[in-house]
Every structure is written in C-alpha cells, then in structure tokens.
Amino acid sequence: DKKRAEAHVQLADLYLSISRPDAALQAATTAASLEIPVRLFYHHPAAYGCHALRLALAALRAKGKQIETSIYHKKFHELNCHQSTSILRKVIPPSKEECSMTTTSRVQTALQLFLHQPDTAIQELRAADNDSKCCAPQRAFSQLFLGEAPNAAKLKNAESIKKEQLITALQVGLKNELPQSDWRMQYTYALAAMRHHLQDDAIAAGELLGIELGLNNSAPLSTHGRRMPLPSTNDIRVAAVASRETPALQNLRDSALAAGIDLHVLGVDDPSTEPYTGHEIKLRLLENWLNEQAKSDDLDRLVLLVDAFDVLLWPALRTNFRQRFLNFNADVVFGGDPVAYPDAGMTKLYQDYGLIPPLSSINDVKPFVNSGTIAGTVRSLLIVFELVFSFGKITSCGPDDQRAFHRALLISFNSQEIPSIRVDSMGLLFHCLHRELRPLSVESGQLFISGALDSVSQRPCVTHGNAGDGKELYTAIVNAWRTSFTSIQAQSVEPPLFMRGIELWRRGLLDEAEASWMNYLQYADHCSAPHATDLRFNLGVLRHQKNDFESAHQFYEAALQCNPNHVNALTNSAIVLAALDKLADAANLMRKVIQLTPDNPSAHKNLAYVEQRIAAASYGSDSEKTAAAPHSKVNTLFIL
C-alpha cells in the first residue's frame, strides 16, 4: 500500500506536468485515501496525497475549471487533510531552520555586491537558495526591494546605469524562469518595485504584477457574497503571535481581559509551539491553531487573528462583532490600510477590480488589505491559509506575507472555489489608526470616534496602530484607556500634532498642515524634542512649495542646526539658495551632500548646474538665470 500510495503521488505530479489536472486530481485522491501508518520523513502518503490534491486543485483553477466549494470541502475533510498537513510539516525540515555556513556566507556576499554588481549578487542568492532548509536567500532578495530596507534606500540613490543593469538582470531572470516557480514571483515583485519606487510608474508596476499573477485576464465577478456557512455562535476567539512578553503585548492581554474576550497568544503561551522568528512562522502557528480549533470545536466558529504589539480589543467586540461581520456578506474580512504595502504597484490591481472608491473620497477610507486584523470562521480561514501556502516559498519565507493576502483577495473575486474576502475599508470592524484625523475619546474602557458613520461605528471593536503615526496615536489611546477606569470624565485623545500635519499635507491642506506644525513647534522648541529635526525640515518644504524661499531657507537651516548631516535639508537648502542667486553658498552645500552620499546622481547634477550658473555669471551671461535646474525637485517631507 505504501508503494501504491507513492506511485499515485508520482502519477499525480506527472499528470500535472503534462497539463492534465483532472487526472492528477483523481490520482491524488487515491493516494490520500490509502490508510497507511505514519512513516519517517515525508513518506506519509496521506499528507503527501493531500499536498498533491492541493496542487491539482490549483491547476484546475489556473485552467479556469470550476469546482464546487462543497466538493472541495468534502474531499479535503474526508481525507483528513488538515491533520495530515500538520504531520507533513513536522517531518519535512521547516523553513525556519538555520542556514548552513555556506548559504549564510553567500547571502552576505550577495548583499555586499548588490549595489555594484547586481547580476553577480542575484546569482549568489540563486545559488544559496539550493539550501532548501532555510529562508535567508529568498528573504534577503525580498528585502532588497522593500522601500524601508537599507539596500533599497541605497539603490534609490545609485547611478542610473546600475539601476538599468539591475532591471536587465531581473528581466533575464524572469524570462528564463519556469512558470509558477518561487523565483519567477520574486523577479516579478522585484521588477514591480523597481518600476514603482525607482521610476515612479505605479501603473506599469501594477500591470506587470497583474499579468504575472493572472489577475488581469478576466473581469471580477458581479456578485461577491458569502460562500461558506454562517458563523454558528456569537462567541468569538482571538489569536495573536508573539516572540516575547512586551508592554504592548500586555496591553493586548489587559484589553482582552477587560472586554471579556478569550485570547490565545501563540509562540509565548504554549511551550509546545515553535517560537516565533519571522512571518513564515507566524503563518504556520496561526494555521496550526486553526487546525486545533477545527479538531476540537465547531468549524463555523467565528475567530479573529490580530497583531500582538499594537492592537487593543474593546467591549464592543464581545457584544456586536458578529452582527457587524455578517453585514459584510463575506466569509473573511481583513482590516483596511491606506497603502498597498509592501508593493504599491498593487494599487493598480485594486483599481482594476473597482475596490478603490473615487479619488474625491480616497482620503477618508483605507481600501487595501492589512493582515494585522483578520476575521472569519475557522472553516473559511483554513482554506485561505491553504491558498496562501500554495503561493510558494515567496510567502512562506517572508518578510512580506501580506503580498499573499493581497493576492488571495484579488483571486477570490475571480473564483467561486475559495471563500469570499473583503476589506473593511470604512473601519466598521477594525479601526486603523494610520492617518487618523478624527477626535477620539475613551470612556469606561470603550473607545469612541467622533465623526464616525453611525452610532454603531462610533464604538470600534478593535483598534490597530499600524505604521509610524498610528503607533504614536496608539500609545496615547492606551494611556487614556487605562485612565478611563478611574476617572468619571471621558478621556480625550487628539492625533499628535506632528503626525496630524503630515496627513493634512498629504491631503493638500497646506495651511492646516502649517498651523498644526507651528503649534507643535511651541512644544518642540529645542533639538532634543521628538521629531525636532523633521518638523523644521517639513516646515521648510511647505514654505518652499509656497515659493517663500527666504522662510524655507530659515527652516532648513534650523533643521541643520539639529542635524548638520541631514541630506535632504542640505539639498533643499542649496536649491533655495540657488533660487535666491546665492550660488557660492549653494555650491558649498551640494559639495557636502556629495561627500555624504557620493553615489547620489541628483547631487552631482545639481552641483554641475550651480557651477554652470557661476561660470556664466562670471562672463556676464544672463542665461544662468533662465536655465532650469535639471534636478531641482524639492525633496519631500519626512513621513513615518
């Protein structure tokens, strides 16, 4: 029986390779149905058969074949695939294992070579990826193209020829890669990041992603209603993943206790679970927890998955979360985010699917998936996680698991086979603090939002910090929440003035932004104050945008008094000095920028422009006053 099972698995793989998914599904089902005791390593036929079953189902979806959801569930649960999946992951080396010394050395070499020899760096990472037991090569490759990663920041300032070399290397890799491979998706995301971050072409990035993901080939469904059974009870269970105890995790625990909510902190509370060391482990722990819920409880119980370090739970979660969830007419609901992190090119795909409202109202909603808060039944979430893991190593090796959730949402609009997924863009379930401008208050342990849509949404169920400005506001809410239990008065919470100014500036409300920052300047009148340097720099940018060059220069100078090596302040100060015909001073500042960032092409071009004007002035020419600086674009605000 063991040999028969393995033969059927091999047969399923063979059928898939020759594009016969229907036959592959039949062979996989046969392999998974054979009752064989658990064997060493990966010779568990039921687990391996379930893996082949998932591959076959994915292939059927790719070919446009429709499988009824009920049939999918029946086969999956009849074969006990949830349990066998756990067995399979325990006997196959997990992705969290430490890399070999050879692999680690190759990854470090690649990171050092990346800016100067991108072709060689990519070859090193590909070679290192032969060590299939660890995630470092795939993770390092992803981090090279995420905006906040150090190498990506350096890449933005690299010479254009290096950028073109890198784009060429990625295009060659994509051309030579097999369809559906992990590295093909890595190349795709990297190219999309290059298009968006380095060429400011979000549309091209989105079109590239859409084509490679197969999401632009068919129109979204006109209906997107619930496909799974309704939640069975009003009870809700909450799970989070953490690596250690922190004050923020204690806030989450205390808020759950105050709200009367059952909270499970995976990776900390249960010593039998593997410790949390990255996003891939987070996904694995959450899926294993969902499998435990499926074994011991109702598959249609409503559960909530949250981040552990910037989330608070409110009493409204216990009293009316289920009804709010039902109002979405969806099987899974994600929290909303104002940006399509980590790939802004995803914005184009959301637009194609009609998921982004008119631009006139975009500032008031958060239309993109955020995986810091996810709600759904055990049944629905297990299927979504299976889909996420089917995306391959690019998902299971982080740090960008959220990419997979973006894809799951978009795929759900094209397929009836998986649960329907929606984003809580209006904050009816999940209150995202990123870019929040509305006044807030806390009374008797419950948060209230002024200006919410209705009386129900004034009382959020869950609050999520999410990003720099949100985390600062989260801290203020925590303090007000703890005070509210001993005070008879409501505790008011205003968005921090510095962050408020940034969001007002984003919305084009320059006068309001300036008022907010000038108000904060009264409290940040010394360089040791929080955001002191960036506050002065931002005020300089704002005055610069208003063509008030004298005032802009004063604020840039104030920023440089706090940080003499602030490259953006030096650059912008040089630009306004050139506009004021103080060319020698402008040239000196640009030389300092080049000393600090020798690979900065804009700095070299700006210096050449200023020196050209100086030379023209010495010959009595008027051309230097009318020539346009090739790279005199004002560096943007400092934004968390």
C-alpha positions in Angstrom: 0.0 0.0 0.0 2.8 2.4 0.7 4.4 1.9 -2.7 0.9 2.2 -4.3 0.4 5.5 -2.5 3.8 6.9 -3.5 3.2 5.7 -7.1 -0.2 7.6 -7.2 1.5 10.7 -5.9 4.2 10.5 -8.6 1.4 9.8 -11.1 -0.4 13.0 -10.0 2.8 15.0 -10.4 3.2 13.6 -13.8 -0.3 14.4 -14.9 0.2 18.0 -13.6 3.4 18.3 -15.6 1.6 17.4 -18.9 -1.4 19.7 -18.1 -3.9 17.0 -17.2 -5.2 18.4 -13.8 -8.4 16.3 -13.9 -6.4 13.0 -14.0 -4.0 14.5 -11.4 -6.9 15.1 -9.0 -8.1 11.6 -9.3 -4.6 10.1 -8.7 -4.0 12.5 -5.7 -7.4 11.5 -4.2 -6.5 7.8 -4.5 -3.1 8.4 -2.8 -4.5 10.4 0.1 -7.3 7.8 0.7 -4.9 4.9 1.4 -4.7 4.2 5.2 -1.0 3.8 5.9 0.6 4.3 9.3 2.8 7.4 9.8 6.3 6.7 8.5 9.6 8.6 8.8 10.4 11.8 6.9 8.0 12.6 4.1 6.7 9.1 3.4 3.3 9.8 5.0 1.1 9.0 1.9 -2.0 10.8 3.3 -0.1 14.0 3.9 1.7 13.8 0.6 -1.5 12.9 -1.2 -3.2 16.0 0.3 -0.3 18.0 -1.0 -0.8 16.6 -4.5 -4.6 17.2 -4.1 -3.9 20.9 -3.4 -1.6 21.1 -6.4 -4.3 19.5 -8.6 -6.9 21.9 -7.4 -4.7 24.9 -8.0 -4.0 23.6 -11.5 -7.7 23.3 -12.2 -8.3 26.9 -11.0 -5.4 28.1 -13.3 -7.1 26.4 -16.3 -10.5 28.0 -15.4 -12.1 24.8 -14.3 -14.9 25.4 -11.7 -15.1 23.1 -8.7 -18.0 23.5 -6.3 -16.9 24.7 -2.9 -18.9 21.9 -1.2 -17.0 19.3 -3.2 -13.7 20.8 -2.3 -14.6 20.7 1.4 -15.9 17.2 1.2 -12.8 15.8 -0.3 -10.5 17.8 1.9 -12.2 16.8 5.2 -12.9 13.2 4.1 -9.2 12.7 3.6 -8.4 14.5 6.9 -6.1 16.8 5.0 -5.8 19.4 7.8 -4.4 16.8 10.2 -2.1 15.3 7.6 -0.8 18.8 6.6 0.4 19.2 10.2 2.1 15.9 10.1 3.8 16.7 6.8 5.1 20.0 8.1 6.5 18.3 11.2 8.5 15.7 9.3 9.7 18.0 6.4 12.5 20.3 7.6 10.7 23.6 8.4 11.8 26.8 6.7 12.9 28.4 10.0 16.0 26.2 10.3 19.3 27.9 10.5 21.1 28.2 7.2 24.4 26.4 6.6 27.6 28.4 6.8 28.0 28.3 3.0 24.5 29.6 2.5 24.9 32.4 5.1 28.2 33.4 3.5 26.7 33.6 0.0 23.8 35.7 1.2 26.2 38.2 2.9 28.3 38.3 -0.2 25.3 39.0 -2.3 24.2 41.9 -0.1 27.6 43.4 -0.3 27.8 43.0 -4.1 24.2 44.1 -4.8 24.7 47.8 -5.5 27.8 47.4 -7.6 27.4 44.0 -9.3 23.7 43.2 -9.3 24.0 40.4 -11.8 26.5 38.6 -9.6 24.5 39.3 -6.4 21.4 37.7 -7.9 23.5 34.6 -9.0 24.8 34.3 -5.5 21.3 34.4 -4.0 20.1 31.8 -6.5 23.0 29.5 -5.7 22.4 30.0 -2.0 18.7 29.0 -2.4 19.8 25.5 -3.1 19.8 25.1 0.6 16.1 24.4 0.8 16.0 24.1 4.6 16.3 27.9 5.3 14.7 31.1 4.1 17.6 33.5 4.1 18.2 33.8 0.3 14.5 34.4 -0.5 14.1 36.8 2.4 17.2 38.7 1.5 16.0 39.1 -2.1 12.6 40.4 -0.9 14.2 42.9 1.4 16.4 44.4 -1.3 13.3 45.8 -2.9 11.1 46.8 0.0 11.2 50.6 0.4 12.2 50.6 4.1 15.1 48.2 3.7 18.6 49.8 3.8 19.8 48.3 0.5 16.6 49.6 -1.3 17.2 53.1 0.1 20.8 53.0 -1.2 19.5 51.7 -4.5 17.3 54.7 -5.0 20.4 57.0 -4.9 22.5 54.7 -7.1 23.6 55.8 -10.5 21.0 55.2 -13.2 23.3 52.8 -15.1 23.3 50.4 -12.1 19.5 50.6 -12.0 19.3 49.7 -15.7 21.7 46.8 -15.2 19.6 45.5 -12.3 16.4 45.8 -14.4 18.0 43.9 -17.2 19.2 41.2 -14.8 15.7 40.8 -13.4 14.1 40.7 -16.9 16.6 38.0 -18.0 15.8 36.0 -14.8 12.1 36.3 -15.4 12.4 35.2 -19.0 14.4 32.1 -18.0 12.3 31.1 -15.0 9.8 28.3 -15.2 6.1 29.3 -14.8 4.7 29.2 -11.2 8.2 29.0 -9.7 9.1 30.8 -6.5 11.9 32.7 -8.2 9.6 33.8 -11.0 7.4 35.5 -8.5 10.5 37.0 -6.8 11.6 38.5 -10.1 8.1 39.8 -10.7 7.8 41.6 -7.4 11.3 43.0 -7.7 10.6 44.4 -11.2 7.4 45.9 -9.9 9.2 47.5 -7.1 11.8 48.9 -9.5 9.1 50.3 -11.7 7.3 52.0 -8.9 9.9 53.1 -6.4 12.7 54.0 -8.9 10.7 55.1 -11.9 7.6 56.4 -10.2 5.5 54.3 -12.5 2.8 52.6 -10.4 0.7 51.8 -13.4 3.5 49.9 -15.1 4.2 48.1 -11.8 0.6 47.1 -11.4 0.2 45.9 -15.0 3.3 43.7 -14.6 2.0 42.2 -11.4 -1.4 41.7 -12.8 -0.1 39.8 -15.9 2.2 37.6 -13.9 -0.4 36.8 -11.3 -3.0 36.1 -14.0 -5.4 38.6 -12.4 -5.9 40.9 -15.4 -7.2 38.3 -17.8 -10.8 38.1 -16.5 -13.3 40.6 -15.1 -14.2 40.3 -11.5 -17.5 38.6 -10.5 -20.5 40.9 -10.3 -21.5 39.3 -7.1 -19.2 38.6 -4.2 -21.4 37.3 -1.4 -20.9 34.7 1.3 -20.0 31.2 0.1 -19.4 29.4 3.5 -21.9 28.6 6.3 -22.8 31.4 8.7 -20.9 31.7 12.0 -22.6 29.3 14.4 -22.5 31.3 17.6 -22.0 34.8 19.0 -18.8 33.7 20.8 -15.5 34.8 19.3 -12.0 33.6 19.9 -8.9 35.8 19.3 -5.4 34.6 18.5 -2.1 36.6 18.2 1.5 35.5 17.6 4.4 36.9 19.7 8.0 36.1 20.3 8.3 37.5 23.8 6.4 39.4 26.5 6.4 43.2 26.0 4.4 46.1 27.4 2.4 46.3 24.2 1.5 42.6 24.4 0.4 43.2 28.0 -1.8 46.0 26.7 -3.5 43.5 24.4 -3.9 40.9 27.2 -5.3 43.5 29.5 -7.7 44.8 26.9 -9.0 41.3 26.2 -9.5 40.7 29.9 -11.4 44.0 30.3 -13.6 43.2 27.3 -14.2 39.6 28.4 -12.6 38.1 25.3 -10.8 34.7 25.1 -7.3 35.5 23.8 -4.6 33.0 22.7 -1.0 34.2 22.3 0.8 31.7 20.2 4.5 31.3 20.5 4.5 32.5 24.1 1.6 30.9 26.0 2.1 27.4 24.6 5.7 26.0 25.1 4.9 23.1 22.7 4.6 25.5 19.7 7.7 26.6 17.7 8.9 30.1 18.7 8.0 33.0 16.5 11.1 34.0 14.5 9.5 35.5 11.3 6.4 35.9 9.2 6.6 32.4 7.9 6.4 31.1 11.4 3.6 33.4 12.2 1.6 31.9 9.3 2.4 28.4 10.4 1.4 29.0 14.0 -1.9 30.6 13.1 -2.7 27.8 10.7 -1.9 25.1 13.3 -4.0 26.9 15.8 -6.9 27.0 13.4 -6.4 23.2 12.8 -6.7 22.6 16.6 -9.9 24.6 16.6 -11.2 22.5 13.7 -10.5 19.3 15.6 -12.0 20.2 18.9 -14.7 22.7 18.1 -17.2 23.9 15.5 -15.7 24.6 12.1 -18.1 27.6 11.8 -17.0 29.4 14.9 -16.0 33.0 14.3 -12.3 33.8 15.1 -10.2 36.9 15.0 -6.5 37.0 14.2 -4.6 40.1 15.3 -1.1 41.6 15.6 0.4 41.3 19.1 2.2 44.7 19.5 -0.2 47.5 18.5 -3.7 46.2 19.0 -6.4 46.9 21.6 -9.7 45.0 22.0 -12.9 46.8 23.1 -16.1 45.7 24.8 -18.0 46.2 21.5 -16.1 43.2 20.2 -18.0 40.9 22.6 -21.4 42.5 22.1 -21.9 43.1 18.4 -18.9 41.9 16.4 -20.8 39.0 14.9 -23.6 41.2 13.6 -21.1 43.7 12.1 -19.3 40.8 10.5 -22.5 39.4 9.0 -23.3 42.8 7.5 -20.2 42.4 5.2 -21.8 39.4 3.4 -18.4 37.9 3.1 -16.6 34.8 4.6 -13.3 36.6 5.6 -12.8 40.3 6.4 -9.4 42.0 6.6 -8.6 45.3 8.2 -8.1 48.2 5.9 -4.9 50.0 5.1 -4.4 53.4 3.3 -1.4 52.0 1.3 -0.9 48.8 -0.6 2.1 47.6 1.4 4.6 46.2 0.5 4.1 46.6 -3.2 2.4 49.9 -4.1 2.0 48.6 -7.6 -0.9 46.5 -6.2 -2.8 49.8 -6.2 -3.3 49.4 -10.0 -4.8 45.9 -9.5 -7.2 47.2 -6.8 -8.3 50.0 -9.2 -8.9 47.4 -12.0 -11.2 45.5 -9.7 -13.1 48.6 -8.6 -12.0 48.2 -5.0 -10.9 51.8 -4.6 -13.6 54.5 -4.3 -13.5 57.7 -6.3 -10.4 59.8 -5.7 -12.5 62.5 -4.1 -13.2 60.3 -1.1 -9.9 58.3 -1.0 -8.6 60.2 2.0 -11.5 59.1 4.1 -11.1 55.3 3.6 -8.5 52.6 3.8 -9.1 50.3 0.9 -6.1 47.9 0.9 -5.7 44.6 2.8 -3.9 44.8 6.1 -3.1 41.4 7.7 -2.9 42.9 11.2 -6.6 42.1 11.8 -8.4 39.2 10.1 -11.9 37.8 10.9 -13.7 34.7 9.6 -14.9 31.3 10.5 -12.4 28.5 11.2 -13.5 26.8 8.0 -13.0 29.8 5.8 -9.7 30.9 7.3 -8.2 27.4 6.9 -9.0 27.5 3.2 -7.5 31.0 2.8 -4.3 29.8 4.6 -4.1 26.8 2.3 -4.3 29.2 -0.6 -1.6 31.4 0.9 0.8 28.5 1.4 0.2 27.4 -2.2 1.8 30.6 -3.4 5.1 29.0 -2.6 8.3 30.0 -0.8 7.9 33.7 -1.5 5.1 33.6 1.0 6.4 31.0 3.5 9.8 32.7 3.6 8.6 36.3 4.4 9.1 39.1 5.2 6.1 40.0 3.0 3.4 37.5 3.8 0.9 40.4 3.2 1.7 40.1 -0.5 -0.1 36.7 -0.4 -3.1 38.2 1.3 -3.4 40.8 -1.4 -3.3 38.1 -4.0 -5.9 36.0 -2.1 -8.3 38.9 -2.0 -8.0 39.5 -5.8 -8.2 35.8 -6.6 -11.4 35.5 -4.5 -13.1 37.9 -7.0 -12.3 35.5 -9.8 -13.1 32.2 -8.3 -16.1 30.6 -6.6 -13.9 27.9 -5.1 -12.5 29.8 -2.2 -14.2 31.9 0.5 -15.2 35.5 -0.4 -12.9 38.1 1.0 -13.5 41.8 1.7 -11.6 44.7 3.2 -13.1 46.8 6.0 -12.3 50.0 4.2 -14.6 52.1 6.3 -13.5 50.9 9.7 -16.7 49.2 10.7 -15.0 46.2 12.3 -11.3 47.3 12.6 -10.2 50.8 13.5 -6.9 51.5 11.7 -5.0 54.5 13.3 -2.8 55.1 10.3 -3.7 58.6 9.1 -6.4 59.1 11.6 -7.5 62.7 12.0 -10.8 62.4 13.9 -11.0 63.3 17.6 -11.2 60.2 19.8 -12.2 59.7 23.4 -12.2 56.8 25.9 -14.9 56.4 28.5 -15.2 53.5 30.9 -12.9 51.3 28.9 -14.5 51.9 25.5 -13.1 54.0 22.7 -15.4 56.4 20.9 -14.8 58.0 17.4 -16.2 61.5 16.7 -17.5 61.8 13.2 -17.9 58.1 12.6 -20.5 57.0 10.0 -23.2 56.0 12.6 -23.7 55.3 16.2 -22.5 51.7 15.9 -19.2 52.5 14.2 -18.5 55.2 16.8 -17.6 52.3 19.1 -14.9 50.2 17.4 -14.4 46.6 18.2 -10.6 46.5 17.5 -8.1 49.3 17.2 -4.8 48.7 15.3 -1.9 51.1 15.4 -0.4 50.2 12.0 2.6 52.3 10.9 4.5 55.2 12.5 1.8 57.8 13.0 -0.7 55.1 14.1 1.7 53.7 16.7 2.2 57.1 18.3 -1.6 57.6 18.5 -1.9 54.0 19.8 0.3 55.0 22.8 -1.9 58.0 23.6 -5.0 55.8 23.4 -3.5 53.2 25.8 -2.8 55.9 28.3 -6.3 57.3 28.0 -7.8 53.8 28.2 -6.0 53.0 31.5 -7.0 56.3 33.0 -10.7 55.9 32.0 -11.2 53.1 34.5 -10.6 55.5 37.4 -12.0 58.7 36.0 -15.6 59.9 35.8 -14.8 62.0 32.8 -14.2 60.9 29.2 -10.5 61.0 28.3 -9.9 62.9 25.0 -7.3 61.8 22.6 -6.1 64.0 19.7 -3.9 62.8 16.9 -0.3 64.0 17.6 0.3 67.5 16.0 3.3 66.4 14.0 1.6 63.4 12.5 -1.6 65.4 12.0 0.4 67.9 10.0 1.8 65.1 7.8 -1.7 63.8 7.0 -3.1 67.3 6.3 -0.2 67.9 4.0 -0.9 64.6 2.2 -4.4 65.8 1.5 -3.2 69.1 0.1 -4.4 71.2 3.0 -1.2 73.2 3.3 -2.5 76.0 5.5 -4.0 73.5 8.0 -0.8 71.4 8.0 1.3 74.5 8.7 -0.9 75.5 11.6 -0.6 72.1 13.1 3.2 72.1 12.8 3.6 75.7 14.0 1.5 74.7 17.0 3.8 71.8 17.7 6.9 74.0 17.3 5.9 75.7 20.5 6.5 72.4 22.3 9.4 71.2 20.2 11.5 74.4 20.5 14.7 72.5 21.1 16.6 69.9 19.1 16.1 67.1 21.7 12.3 67.2 21.3 10.7 64.3 19.4 10.7 64.9 15.6 12.5 68.2 16.1 14.7 68.0 13.0 12.0 66.6 10.8 9.5 69.2 12.0 11.7 72.0 10.9 12.6 70.3 7.6 8.9 69.7 6.9 8.1 73.4 7.5 10.8 74.3 5.1 9.3 72.0 2.5 5.9 73.6 3.0 7.2 77.1 2.7 9.3 76.0 -0.3 6.2 74.7 -2.0 4.7 78.1 -1.5 7.7 79.7 -3.2 8.6 81.5 0.1 12.3 80.8 -0.4 13.6 83.1 2.4 11.4 81.4 5.0 12.1 78.0 3.6 15.8 78.5 3.9 15.4 79.6 7.6 13.6 76.4 8.4 16.2 74.3 6.5 18.9 76.0 8.5 17.0 75.3 11.7 16.9 71.6 10.8 20.6 71.6 10.0 21.3 73.1 13.4 19.7 69.9 14.9 21.3 67.6 12.4 24.2 69.1 10.3 24.2 66.0 8.1 20.5 65.9 7.1 21.0 65.3 3.4 17.5 66.3 2.3 17.8 69.6 4.3 21.2 70.3 2.8 19.9 69.6 -0.7 16.7 71.7 -0.4 18.7 74.5 1.2 21.1 74.5 -1.7 18.1 74.6 -4.1 16.5 77.7 -2.4 19.9 79.4 -2.2 20.3 78.9 -6.0 16.8 80.4 -6.5 18.0 83.4 -4.4 21.1 83.8 -6.5 23.4 82.8 -3.6 25.3 80.4 -5.9 28.6 80.0 -4.0 26.7 79.0 -0.8 24.5 76.6 -2.8 27.6 75.0 -4.4 29.2 74.5 -1.0 26.1 72.8 0.3 25.9 70.5 -2.7 29.6 69.5 -2.2 28.8 68.5 1.3 25.8 66.4 0.0 28.2 64.6 -2.4 30.6 63.9 0.5 27.8 62.3 2.5 26.2 60.5 -0.5 28.9 60.0 -3.2 26.6 57.8 -5.3 23.8 60.4 -5.4 23.3 61.3 -9.1 21.0 64.3 -8.3 23.6 65.9 -6.1 26.2 65.7 -8.9 23.8 67.2 -11.4 22.7 69.9 -9.1 26.3 70.9 -8.4 27.1 70.9 -12.1 24.0 73.2 -12.7 25.1 75.7 -10.0 28.7 75.7 -11.2 27.4 76.3 -14.7 25.5 79.4 -13.5 28.5 80.6 -11.6 30.7 80.3 -14.8 28.0 82.0 -16.9 27.7 84.9 -14.4 31.5 85.5 -14.5 31.2 86.0 -18.2 28.2 88.4 -17.8 25.7 86.0 -19.4 22.0 86.2 -18.5 21.4 82.5 -19.4 22.2 81.3 -15.9 19.0 83.0 -14.6 16.7 81.4 -17.1 18.1 77.9 -17.3 16.1 75.2 -15.5 17.9 73.1 -12.9 17.8 69.5 -14.1 17.3 68.0 -10.7 15.9 70.9 -8.6 12.9 68.8 -7.4 12.2 69.5 -3.7 12.9 66.5 -1.5 9.7 65.5 0.1 8.6 65.6 3.7 9.9 63.2 6.3 7.0 60.8 6.7 6.9 57.9 9.1 
